[in-house]
Amino acid sequence: MATAVKRPGTLAARDISGHYDDFAWAYRLYWGDHIHHGLFTAADMTPQQAQEGMLRYCALRADVRTGMNVADVGCGHGGTARFLASEYSCSVLGLTISGEQLKIARKLSTSLEGPGSARFELGNAEFFAFPPASFDLIWNMES
């Protein structure tokens, strides 16, 4: 008989955390490093190119600038955090509610290159103790 894993927070937060813990492998298999849709602007684009195109489009709309401090709330496997750190030299805090996604994000970020940085924490954004006025931008995509 399997025992239930105790997860902190509200019932909804535990359900969400459990879902992403249980299916982190599937999301990574089918969606890759970015757990979000892509912006297909050409017929021959790969899903990864479209996902990065979506990030570039959103970064432009959000006026992301070099060296910003960004909180990526709902960071998934950390693809967006790594992208913002590498492409824009941002310092990024990735926050996820899933322990499994946290492990993947940290593992994939060990070889991050460039002047930007990405670190990842486990927590529910509704209750996370963000330091006051510590971010130039709060990024949240499809979560």
Summary of the structure (lengths in Angstrom):
residues: 143
radius of gyration: 15.4
end to end distance: 32.5
largest distance: 52.0
contacts: 420
relative contact order: 0.18
helix: 39%
strand: 14%
